[in-house]
Amino acid sequence: MQNILVKSFSNVRPKPEDGALGRLRSYLKKGHVYRREELLDESNAVDRHLKQLVDAGDLEKLAQGLYYAPKSSAFGRVPPKDDDLVEAFLKDENFLLLSPNSYNSLGLGTTQLYNKTVVYNHKRHGVFQLGNRSFEFRVKPRFPKKVDKEFLLVDLLNNLDSLAENKSDVLTKAEQQLAKFETVKLQKMVSAYGAGRTKKRVSSWLRHPQRACT
């Protein structure tokens, strides 16, 4: 009887879709973010297989058509990197991530903490929920490749009205501490990325450097 059962199970063949599902599962790399269209060549029934992989915990659905192969650490599942997540969402690596919390590093008296990340880019505008994170996408014609303190100051001045700070206090401290910033670099940043009011304000400050030291 035992031989019969062994022979019976040995004759069971996996369904074709089971083999395709296995191939898709083996294609995934832990810690990577994938768009649905990236996986079309790896599956003959991608939507069904994606649902099965999500149900099995091999993938997490972050947004429509966006998936993450979770990576684990001693502290639990590691969330996707913001850069990878945004790049997959935009299908573009030309963007700049910025948190308003970064303004606090300028030493201008700002202390508020903001639960959002801004994404300057050329494609999307609006607030999008990607997994457990909320990103505010803003279409900009130009932005630098990286954030430095001169750009941060320009960006703070551009967005001053939207911050939960005393605007007058921030402006006073920014003017008084202008010497902390590289003048040539600041001028370039203002010229390239400053709003009209920011350009006028910084230009006025730079014309009266003695005021910035008082």
Secondary structure, DSSP 8 states (H G I E B T S, - for coil): -HHHHHHHHHT----HHHHHHHHHHHH--TT-EEEGGGGGGG-SSHHHHHHHHHHHTS-EEEETTEEE--EEETTEEE---HHHHHHHHHT-S-EEEE-GGGGGGG-SS-----S-EEEEESS--EEEEETTEEEEEEE-S---SS--HHHHHHHHHHTGGGSSS-HHHHHHHHHHTGGGS-HHHHHHHHHHH--HHHHHHHHHHHH-HHHHT-
